[in-house]
Amino acid sequence: MPPSSALGKRDGGDGFLAALSRSQVAAHGREAATMAKKLLRSTGKAAWIAGTTFLVLVVPLIIEMDREQQLNDLELQQQTLLGGPPPPSK
């Protein structure tokens, strides 16, 4: 049976894991995790801004362009039905 002092170190008294958690590697890991969390949060904010901007500015433009195209198609159809000269090509 191992002596009690060896057992205490193995169970986490001042053992390898405790020393590792105080090391520079662990400190850099915690710093990297904090930076990753900040980056993820700012990326989410940027995605929200881009998405809402798209909805407010681009979607109405697409709808209006579709309406204009439908109106042009309707005018072309009416002219061909009435037998007028073909409209000038654009």
C-alpha positions in Angstrom: 0.0 0.0 0.0 1.5 3.4 -0.9 2.3 5.9 1.9 -0.4 8.5 2.7 1.7 11.4 1.4 2.0 9.8 -2.0 -1.8 9.1 -2.0 -2.5 12.7 -1.1 -0.4 14.0 -4.1 -2.1 11.6 -6.4 -5.6 12.6 -5.4 -5.0 16.3 -6.2 -3.4 17.8 -3.2 -0.6 19.5 -5.0 -0.3 17.1 -7.9 0.2 17.2 -11.6 -3.3 18.5 -12.4 -3.2 21.3 -9.9 0.2 22.4 -11.2 -1.0 22.2 -14.8 -4.0 24.4 -14.0 -1.7 27.1 -12.7 0.7 26.8 -15.7 1.2 29.3 -18.5 -0.4 26.8 -20.9 -3.6 26.8 -18.9 -3.5 30.6 -18.7 -3.1 30.9 -22.5 -6.0 28.4 -23.0 -8.3 30.4 -20.8 -7.3 33.6 -22.6 -8.0 31.9 -26.0 -11.4 30.7 -24.8 -12.3 34.2 -23.7 -11.2 35.7 -27.0 -13.2 33.0 -28.9 -16.3 33.8 -26.9 -15.9 37.6 -27.7 -15.3 36.8 -31.4 -18.4 34.6 -31.5 -20.5 37.3 -29.9 -19.3 40.0 -32.3 -19.8 37.7 -35.3 -23.3 37.1 -34.2 -24.0 40.8 -33.9 -22.5 41.4 -37.3 -24.7 38.7 -38.8 -27.8 40.2 -37.2 -26.9 43.6 -38.6 -26.3 42.2 -42.1 -29.5 40.2 -42.0 -31.7 43.0 -40.9 -30.1 45.4 -43.4 -30.8 42.9 -46.2 -34.4 42.6 -45.1 -35.0 46.4 -44.9 -33.1 47.5 -48.0 -32.7 44.6 -50.5 -36.0 42.7 -50.2 -38.2 45.7 -51.0 -35.9 46.4 -54.0 -36.3 42.9 -55.3 -40.1 43.1 -54.9 -40.2 46.4 -56.8 -38.0 45.0 -59.6 -40.3 42.0 -59.9 -43.4 44.3 -60.1 -41.7 46.4 -62.8 -40.9 43.3 -64.8 -44.5 42.0 -64.5 -45.8 45.4 -65.7 -43.4 45.4 -68.7 -44.5 41.8 -69.5 -48.2 42.9 -69.3 -47.7 45.9 -71.6 -45.9 43.7 -74.1 -48.7 41.2 -74.0 -51.3 43.9 -74.5 -49.4 45.4 -77.5 -49.1 42.0 -79.2 -52.8 41.3 -78.6 -53.9 44.7 -80.1 -51.7 44.2 -83.1 -49.5 47.2 -82.6 -45.9 47.4 -83.7 -43.5 45.5 -81.5 -41.9 47.6 -78.8 -38.3 48.7 -79.2 -35.9 46.3 -77.7 -33.9 47.6 -74.7 
